[in-house]
Amino acid sequence: MGPDTKPEIRHVDLEQLEDRFKSFLYAKRGKVTNERLALLRTLYTHNGHFSVDQLLDLMAKNEHSISRATVYRTLDLLVQCGLVKKLAIEDRETRYESALDSGHHDHIICVDCNKIIEFFNPELEAIQDDILGVYNLKPVKHIHQLYGSCTVPNCPEKKKSGQT
């Protein structure tokens, strides 16, 4: 998501997500706060891969006051709870995304504009499983990220990020 890109708004059962997060917090003897719940709602009502700064901006636009430290602590808790995925991108700021409705996917990252594209390729998944089988391993988890440079002349995303 570029700096001028508006995230797509989606609809989910926020009450169910909040109940799951509250149960997790109660079990860890953590505090259930309005700020934590507002961050969860923000992540789940907007589709995308968000940096901490982008989340702070979205929260401010929705008139939620939250500190940077609270965002980091809450994101760590949401990752532990399984509601959010942390996406570490080489030489880039960490991004966060919803963990529930996207299913397994891999990422392509444009090195010019930082655009993140999700993809799933069953043939690639089968090749990965075959490679593991050669070494007598069973698949448990993988993180697949492809990095590329845009070849489209006058890429609108490059223009937005000032990379023309």
C-alpha positions in Angstrom: 0.0 0.0 0.0 1.6 3.3 -1.1 1.3 6.5 1.0 -1.7 7.7 -1.0 -3.4 4.4 -1.4 -6.7 4.0 0.4 -7.1 0.6 2.0 -10.1 -1.5 0.8 -12.7 -1.7 3.6 -14.1 -5.1 4.3 -16.8 -6.5 6.6 -16.1 -9.2 9.2 -17.6 -10.4 12.5 -15.8 -8.0 14.8 -17.6 -9.1 17.8 -16.4 -12.7 17.4 -12.8 -11.4 16.8 -13.0 -9.2 19.9 -14.2 -12.1 22.0 -11.4 -14.3 20.8 -8.8 -11.6 21.6 -10.4 -10.9 25.0 -10.3 -14.6 25.9 -6.6 -14.6 24.9 -5.9 -11.6 27.0 -7.8 -12.9 30.1 -5.9 -16.2 29.8 -2.6 -14.2 29.8 -3.8 -11.9 32.5 -3.6 -9.0 30.1 -5.6 -5.9 30.1 -8.6 -5.5 27.7 -8.5 -1.8 26.7 -10.4 0.3 24.2 -7.1 1.1 22.4 -6.3 -2.6 21.9 -9.8 -3.4 20.7 -9.7 -0.3 18.4 -6.5 -1.5 16.8 -8.0 -5.0 16.2 -11.0 -3.4 14.6 -8.8 -1.2 12.4 -6.8 -4.1 11.1 -9.9 -6.2 10.3 -12.0 -3.5 8.7 -9.2 -2.5 6.3 -7.6 -5.0 3.9 -3.9 -4.7 3.4 -0.4 -5.0 4.7 0.2 -2.3 7.2 3.3 -0.7 8.8 3.0 0.7 12.3 3.0 4.2 10.9 0.1 3.3 8.5 -1.8 1.8 11.4 -1.2 4.9 13.5 -2.5 7.1 10.6 -5.6 4.9 10.2 -6.3 5.0 13.9 -5.9 8.8 14.0 -8.3 9.2 10.9 -10.9 7.2 12.9 -10.3 9.5 15.9 -8.6 6.8 18.1 -5.8 8.1 20.2 -3.1 5.4 20.7 0.6 5.5 21.4 3.2 3.9 19.2 4.3 1.7 22.1 0.8 0.5 22.6 0.5 -0.4 18.9 3.7 -2.4 19.0 2.7 -4.3 22.2 -0.8 -4.9 20.9 0.5 -6.2 17.6 2.8 -8.6 19.4 -0.2 -9.9 21.4 -2.4 -10.2 18.2 0.4 -12.2 16.5 0.6 -14.5 19.6 -3.2 -14.9 19.6 -3.2 -15.9 15.9 -5.3 -13.0 14.7 -2.5 -11.1 12.9 0.5 -12.2 10.8 3.8 -10.4 10.9 5.5 -10.0 7.5 9.2 -9.3 7.7 10.4 -7.8 4.4 14.1 -7.6 3.6 15.4 -4.1 4.1 11.9 -2.8 4.7 9.6 -1.9 7.6 7.7 -4.9 9.1 4.1 -5.2 7.9 1.1 -6.7 9.6 -2.0 -8.3 8.0 -5.1 -10.1 9.1 -4.5 -13.8 9.7 -7.9 -15.3 9.4 -9.5 -14.9 6.0 -6.7 -14.8 3.5 -5.7 -18.4 3.8 -2.2 -19.5 2.9 -0.5 -17.2 0.4 3.0 -16.0 -0.6 4.1 -12.5 -1.3 5.7 -10.5 -4.2 7.3 -7.3 -3.2 8.1 -4.5 -5.7 11.5 -3.1 -4.8 10.6 0.2 -6.6 7.3 1.1 -4.9 7.0 -1.4 -2.0 3.8 -2.7 -3.4 2.9 -6.1 -1.9 1.1 -8.6 -4.0 -0.4 -11.8 -2.5 -0.3 -15.0 -4.6 -1.0 -18.7 -4.3 0.4 -21.2 -6.8 -0.5 -24.9 -6.2 2.3 -26.0 -8.6 4.9 -24.1 -6.5 3.4 -25.6 -3.3 3.7 -29.1 -4.8 7.4 -28.5 -5.9 8.2 -27.3 -2.3 6.6 -30.5 -0.9 8.5 -32.7 -3.4 11.8 -31.0 -2.4 11.1 -31.6 1.3 10.3 -35.3 0.5 13.6 -35.8 -1.2 15.2 -34.9 2.1 12.8 -37.0 4.2 11.1 -34.0 5.7 7.4 -33.2 5.9 6.2 -29.6 5.3 5.5 -27.6 8.5 5.8 -24.0 7.5 7.4 -21.8 4.8 7.7 -18.1 4.0 8.0 -17.4 0.4 8.8 -13.9 -0.8 9.7 -12.9 -4.3 11.3 -9.5 -4.9 10.9 -7.8 -8.3 11.4 -4.5 -10.0 8.5 -3.1 -12.0 8.9 -3.3 -15.8 5.7 -1.4 -16.6 6.6 1.9 -18.3 5.2 4.8 -16.3 4.1 2.6 -13.4 1.4 4.5 -11.4 2.7 3.0 -8.2 6.3 4.2 -9.0 4.9 7.7 -9.7 3.0 7.7 -6.4 6.2 6.9 -4.5 8.4 9.3 -6.5 10.4 6.5 -8.2 9.8 7.6 -11.9 
